[in-house]
Amino acid sequence: MTKIFNEISRLPEFEKDIKKLLKRFKTLEDDLNIFIEKELNLYHKLKIDNKGIFQIPGLQVENPKIYKAKKFASRSLKGKGVQSGIRVIYAYFEEMDKIELIEIYYKGDKENEDRERILRYYKR
């Protein structure tokens, strides 16, 4: 895997989220690596917006910028392509070129990101 970002880290809660989802979606770990390599690289490095990544509005967090990825292809969800229903919430620290994975969830399980979690980590 090519190193695109200086650092990619995960919050402890993200680890719990992905562990739970892996029981249902066996390819998730690989899907995530491909997602980082392709989607996040396109969006943050090549500045190509495929309308799949949005900055989350109304969070009162200046830095880092918090994003929600709606286009996430999972091979476990056959036939759905990027409309898999998997959502990835992450922070991008531009000056450090660091991605921090905050939350991953399946839209069938919950409607929106855990704003409390985001604020707990990033509100100054």
C-alpha positions in Angstrom: 0.0 0.0 0.0 1.4 3.4 -1.0 1.8 5.9 1.7 -0.6 8.8 0.8 -1.0 10.6 4.1 1.6 11.2 6.8 -0.4 9.4 9.3 -3.7 7.5 9.6 -5.0 6.7 13.0 -8.2 5.4 14.5 -10.1 6.4 17.7 -10.7 3.5 20.1 -14.4 3.8 19.4 -13.8 3.4 15.7 -12.0 0.1 16.4 -15.1 -1.1 18.3 -17.4 0.1 15.5 -15.4 -1.8 12.8 -15.1 -4.9 14.9 -18.8 -5.1 15.3 -19.4 -4.4 11.6 -16.8 -7.0 10.5 -19.1 -9.8 11.7 -21.6 -8.8 9.1 -19.3 -7.3 6.4 -16.3 -9.5 6.1 -14.4 -7.4 3.5 -14.7 -4.1 5.5 -11.0 -3.9 6.5 -9.9 -4.2 2.9 -12.7 -2.0 1.7 -11.5 0.7 4.1 -7.9 0.5 2.8 -9.1 0.9 -0.8 -11.4 3.8 0.3 -8.4 5.6 1.9 -6.2 4.9 -1.1 -8.7 6.0 -3.7 -11.4 8.3 -2.3 -9.5 10.2 0.3 -6.5 10.6 -2.0 -8.7 11.9 -4.8 -10.5 14.3 -2.5 -7.7 15.7 -0.3 -4.6 15.3 -2.5 -5.8 15.6 -6.1 -8.7 18.0 -5.1 -11.2 15.9 -7.1 -14.7 16.0 -5.6 -16.9 13.1 -6.7 -19.7 14.4 -4.4 -19.2 11.5 -2.0 -17.4 13.3 0.8 -18.9 16.2 2.8 -17.7 18.4 5.6 -20.1 17.9 8.4 -21.9 21.3 9.0 -22.8 22.9 12.3 -20.2 21.2 14.5 -18.4 24.2 16.0 -15.1 22.5 15.4 -12.6 24.8 13.6 -9.7 22.4 13.3 -9.5 19.7 12.2 -12.1 19.6 9.5 -14.6 16.7 10.1 -15.9 14.9 7.1 -18.6 12.3 6.3 -18.0 9.9 3.4 -21.2 8.7 1.9 -19.7 6.9 -1.1 -18.1 3.8 0.3 -17.9 0.6 -1.8 -18.0 -2.6 0.2 -17.6 -6.0 -1.5 -19.7 -7.5 1.3 -22.7 -5.6 0.0 -22.9 -7.1 -3.4 -24.6 -5.1 -6.1 -24.8 -1.9 -4.2 -21.5 -0.3 -5.3 -20.7 3.0 -3.6 -24.2 3.3 -2.3 -23.5 0.6 0.2 -25.0 2.4 3.2 -21.7 2.3 5.0 -20.7 5.7 6.4 -17.2 6.8 7.5 -16.6 9.8 9.7 -13.1 11.1 9.9 -11.0 14.2 10.8 -8.4 15.6 8.4 -5.6 17.6 9.9 -4.3 19.4 6.9 -1.1 20.9 8.4 0.0 17.5 9.7 -1.5 15.6 6.7 -3.2 13.2 9.1 -6.4 11.3 8.8 -8.1 10.2 12.0 -10.9 7.7 11.6 -13.7 8.6 14.1 -16.7 6.4 13.3 -17.9 3.8 10.9 -21.5 2.7 10.8 -24.1 1.1 8.6 -27.0 3.4 7.7 -29.5 0.5 8.3 -28.4 0.6 12.0 -28.4 4.3 12.7 -29.3 7.5 10.9 -26.5 9.9 11.7 -23.0 10.3 13.0 -22.3 10.4 16.7 -21.9 14.2 17.2 -21.2 13.7 20.9 -18.2 11.5 20.1 -16.9 14.1 17.6 -17.2 17.0 20.1 -15.7 14.9 22.9 -12.5 14.6 20.9 -12.3 17.8 18.9 -14.1 20.6 20.7 -11.7 23.1 22.1 
